[in-house]
Amino acid sequence: MPDWIEEALAGGRLGRAGEQVIRVLRDEPRFASYATTSQLAERAGVNVATVVRAAQHLGFAGWPALRIELRSRYLASLSAGEVLAEHAPSDADPVQAAVRSDREALRMLAATLDVAAVRAIAAALHGARRTLVLGSGTFAAPGLQLAHAAGIMGYDVEMRQSGGTGLVSDLARMGEGDLLILCDLWRLPRAIASAAEIAVRRSVRTAVLTDRRDSPLVETAAHVVLVPSEGAGMFPSLAPVMTVVHAILAELARVGGERALRAARENERLWEQAGLF
């Protein structure tokens, strides 16, 4: 049995019907990662309620949340080429497949999103002295949007994509009262994992946007938002995590109130003065 399932069960057992569900999760990870509740119930030879109870016993709100976790784990075990093969039947229209994939990912996000966790990240950013956002490669995009728009509202937020001495120097200037926001999708770069460890040692709170509940960043994070990330091609989709960033910014504008509005207006005035648009 995969270690994470054993750990989630914490040595307990679910009864005969529940064990049949666990057997499918263990022996058929690909099937389980895209099966509906009824499909999994049929394969396990149990009813739908048993599948839901098994998911809850593993610590999830229900089957949709557990399926997101299974799918993320399964895809993370594949190379980019293997992910492409997973998504690319010869007769598929890649453009329409991408739209359908993102639509389904957003539907899953709406069904599983922890709204309170999103609000908590916005509140933490609002109260932080300084916020540093980290992401790597393609997955820096959510952080870039968050840092740019939050900055327009007057918050001290900086996005950093590179590691090395520059990142360590940034972290050395941070301490209690600051916030580190980390984007961890698909695979976790060493630089981001190391940054999280440094932040914890310096009493810097961390917030994580991730597609895996077992991300190494989750254990020490003050705030965690889980998102689906499956795309149509060889790379994960950013549509769900960008939607979460949009939600954080919307909440930040609400809690920022007049201060955020004044900052945005001042930015616009300076843009006009500089002839930027």
C-alpha positions, 0 to 999 in steps of 0.5 A: 500500500502506498505510504501516504495511504498507510499514514492517512489510515494511521493504523486503522481499518475501514471494514471489509467494504472500505478495504475494497475501496482502498484496494482499488486506490492501491492497485489501480492508481491510474483508474482511480485518478480519473474515476467518478464516485460511481465508477470507483464504487462499481469497480470496488463492488461497494456503494457510493456512500462507502467510497465517500466514507473511505475518502473522509477516513483518509482525511478528505471532504469527499471523493472529488477532493481525494480524486484531485490528490490521486490525479496529482500524485499519479501525474507527478510520477510521470515524465513530461512525455508520459504526461503528453501520452496520457492526454493525447489520443491521435484523434483529439483536437488539442485546442478543444481538449485544452478548453475542456480540460480547464473547464473541468479543472475549474469545476473541480476547484469550485467543488473542493476549494477551501474558501476560508484558506483563501481568505486567510492568505489574503488576511496574512498578506494584508497584515504582513510587513513584507511579502515575498512570492516564489515560483519557478518556470511556468509556475512563477506566473501565479506569483507574478500576477499576485505580486504585481496586483497586490503592489498596485494596491499598496502592499509590499510584495515582491516576486522572485523566480531565481534561487542562489545567493539573491534569494537567500539575501532576501530571506535574510532580511525577513523575519517575524511579521513577514510572509513567504508565499510559495507556488508548488505545482507538479514538481518542487524545485530544491531552491523553493524547498530550501527557502521554506526551511530558511523561512521557518527557522526565521519565524517567517510565516509561509503560505502554499498554493499546491496541487498535492496535499503531501507537498513537503511545504505543507507541514510547516505552512501556516496556510495551504490552498489545494488546487487541481492542476491537470492540463490537456498536454504535457504540462499542468494547467494554471487556470485553477491556481490563477483563479485562486490568485484572482480570489486572493486579490479580490479579498485583498481589495475588500480588506484593504478598503480605502487604503487599497483604492487610494494606492491604485488611484495613485498608481494610475495617476503616475502611469498617466503622468509617465505616459505609459499607456 
